[in-house]
């Protein structure tokens, strides 16, 4: 029995050693499993953190895009207003330039007309003075024969009005001025 008992003790010791090895391996596998689980959790947390950061970054980008679109809309609105102002100012400038051109043309026309009147007046004065032996005749009234002086109550005429002869200088002057007036009207019609 001793031998059997010794064999049994050896078997038990061997089984205990195996069991101890298996428990040690199980313990190691369990610890490794727990370590892996911890690493997986850590990686999941890191992944969640990265995902949260990506979501936050995407939201920030979306907000920045919306802000940029709002600013772009505002800038486009200001650009449209500026374009309308430019168009209005351009129209006003064109109108002012057109008016300026018209006024310059009118001024040139008036200058030409003034020169013509001056020349006509000089010609009339020359004719009048040549008809009066070189003396300049001064008129004190209007050429129109129906004009009444409200102060004196009589017709105004040249100092030579006492000449009632048909060939008088007054008659010649009046006739000459009427001819100048007719010519003047023909030129401006």
C-alpha angles and dihedrals in degrees: 000000000000090000092049092045090048089050090049091048089050090049091048091048090048092048090047090051090049091046090049090050090048092047089049091049090046090049090050092046090047091050091046089048091050090047090051091047089051091049091048090051090047090050091047090051090048090047091049090048091051090046091049090048090048091049091047090047091048091049090048090049090048090050091047090049091050091048090048090050090049091050090046090052090050091047091048090050091050090046090052091049090048091049090051090049091048090049091048093047090046090052090048090048091049090048091048091048091048090049090046090052090048091049091048090050090048090048091051090047091049091047091052090046091048090050089049091050091048091050091046090050091048090049091048091048090049091050092046093047092046089052091053098050094267095311118130111235115215119210118212098187145031125296091235110100095214096059113121122201105229093206100047096027094221137090117281118226143150122297087256093064093116088073104095096169115118090236093052119131090244092059091045092049093049092048091048093048090049090052090050090049092051091048090047092052092049091053093052101045 
